[in-house]
Amino acid sequence: MVSCTSIPYDENEGPAPRAPRSISGQKKRQLARLLRPKSIAVVGGGVWCASVIAQAEAFGFDGAIWPVHPAKAMIGGHGAFPSVDDLPSAPDAAFVGVNRAATVEVVGALARIGAGGAVCFASGFSEAEGEDTEGARLQDRLIAAAGDMPILGPNCYGFINAVDQALLWPDQHGCTPVDRGVAILTQSSNIAINLTMQQRALPIAYAITCGNMAQTSQAELALALLDDPRVTAIGLHVEGFGALREWEALAERAHARGVPLVALKVGASEQARIATISHTASLAGSDTGARAFLDRLGVARVDALPDLLETLKLLHLNGPVQAPGIASISCSGGEASLVADMAQEMKLSFPQLTQSQTTALRDTLGPMVALANPLDYHTYIWRDADRMAQAWAAMTGDGIGMTLSIVDYPTTDAADWSCTVDAAIAARAMSGAPFGVVATLPELMPPDTAKQLAAGGVVPFHGLREALAAIAAARQTNAPDPSPVCLPGTAVAETVLTEAEAKAVLSSYGLDIPRNCETASTCADKVGQTLPGPFAVKGVGLAHKTDANAVRLHVQADDLLVVAADIGTLTVLVEEMVDDGVAELLLGIIRDPAHGFVLTVGAGGVLTEVMQDTAHLLLPVRAADIDTALNRLRSAPLLNGYRGKPAADRRAIVDAVLALQSYVLAHAETVSEVEVNPLICTPTRAVAVDALIRKA
């Protein structure tokens, strides 16, 4: 494990320069022979193996095909070899379609003769649940047998390479040969089949199923695909990340190569919420760490398979969306209203038309059209492809990342809609700007029309919601954070510090806390002799003091003894009141075993869970990252000064977060959760009036 304190890191400037990351610090496996084979072996004589041969031939694979079976003379029309050792030479790729126990022996034989790699079709390894403990032992043996030879799976369908017309695939699929295109990687073979059947004018160069990734991970496969210049974008259907350093290396290399990544993350993990006691845990949720990790990697995120396909198509044809605004043009006011409402949900904006746009549109559309963005241009120029192109091109411009023309093609007779295809392609050529044609309903974008638009550089979007989701996702592709995430320790966190102990520890790392004194309830009145009032008095030893009515505020010195007795705990914490706050925040960090340490910044106080106003990051963070997160909060206006009230000291808030981070980075092996709630933000300070630490 990389020690978090060993990372050269400045909280304002970021990480010190370092060498490029590598896959787990190990020698990179060579996957080119496996994924771009000139010869394939198919081991096994069942229906699935015969289908692999049939699919390879149907797809146009022109290399050698060598079936292997100890008893059958012919398989799939090819003469079979009795064993792997009898093959003419070491195959570049092999499909191993035998039972799980025999798979181990076959993989060992392939590795021994120097094969380029293998697809392990059999299931029943570590992915098997229940009382079968043999699967995990077999998987260990499989990994040992493979050695340096890469394997996909087990429990894996294999791959389709559509640019070289090579595949190891035991079932039907929808891929066609292409010169260049996107790659799609998923653990699910069935989802892979479904995605290849898309009719959205998306060229798929590679479709790869990863199985249970006993040896070769999804990130490692994606990294290998970056060596193929014919891959334009990579889509990842991710169930779990595994080794985070591999994903960091992938994101770094993909950005350097200019190949955008888009991920659909499923299988939300509950690990981050186990055995937690802070408010932060309920706010962070189960999938927050994964989303924060993708943000940190600069990877586009989507939430549905259609969105994955549409985003990949947009990235293939256009690349990442560079500008924040969008424009829309349609011949229906209803569509203009619809796209405006839906875009707001996606946090996409429609810039007002510039003077030059207004002039160009007025010259083309005449005086009867109300000019706006989104634009309802009516049908005055319908069938006039030249004037339509001029109007559509006028909707492009600076600050507009994508211009959409909304067109639904009828399933009855679409002949009168051919002008829209010509106009869109001409508008794209005239403006040189990103341009798309979107059907509000996915089924109203005909496949042939979509292909024609794509050939002209126009993005054919299938579905208005899907188009907006794709644009929003394509805006998320950024340079990855160059600093590696802090990997947490695994020590069991059984100790919860008292509030006074937690505050004292965090104060030593720079956190501003009120002056306080922990004392026996029967001696509370003596605190009034050393600290100025009024006071906050809190019971000690309770996880959620407010819920137990064990927090009393604005207590005068003469009332300390009575209030302490009424709270009912043997010990109380008495501290000075901080009563000039303009806002209250929650700051929390929890250990997420799958993703690192998740920092939550949000609206704090007693209504924390009700407000659900949060932003999430992974450690380590810089001051600028924190400032950006604060601006994303709905409660940000309170920090900036609201209705004549003074603004909070933003630098003091940032320093408070950095103080928590400093403590966690120094104790990453043992700390589980740290929380300050609330952090009272005043015009001059940011004061932690409650704190929690859970650690080993």
Buried (B, 14 or more C-beta within 10 A) or exposed (E): EBEBEEBEBEBEEBBEEEEEBEBBEEEEBEBBBBBBBBBBBBBBBBEBBBBBBBBBBEBEBEBBBBBBBEEBEEBBEBEBBEEBEEBEEBBBBBBBBBEBEBBBBBBBBBBBBEBBBBBBBBBBBBBBEEEEEEBEEBBBBBBEBBEEBBBBBBBBBBBBBBBBBBBBBBBEBBBEEBEBBBBBBBBBBEBBBBBBEBBBBBBBBBBBBBBBBBBBBBBBBBBBBBEBEBBBBBBBBBBBBBBBBBBBBBBBBBBEEEBBBBBBBBEBBEEBBEEBBBBBBEBBBBBBBBBBBBBBBBBBBBEEBBBBBBBBBBBBBBBBBBBEBBBBBBBBEEBBEBBBEBBEEBEBBBBEBBEEBBEBBEEBBEEEBEBBBBBBBBEBBBEBBEBBBBBBBBBBBEBBBBBBBBBBBEEEEBEEBBBBBBBBBBBBBBBEBBBBBBBBEBEBBBEEBBBBBBEBBBBBBBBBBBBBBBBBBBBBBBEBBEBBBBBBBEBEBEEBBBBBBBBBBBBEBEBBBBEBBBBEBEBBBBBBEEBEBBBBBBBBEBEEBEEEEBBBEEBEBEBBBEBBEBBEBEBBBBBBBBEEBBBBBBBBBBBBBBBBBBBBBBBBBEEBEEBEBBBBBBBBBBBEBBBEBBEEBEBBEBBBEBEEEEBBBBEBBBBBBBBBBBBBBBBBBBBBBBBBBBBBBBBEBBBBBBBBBBBB
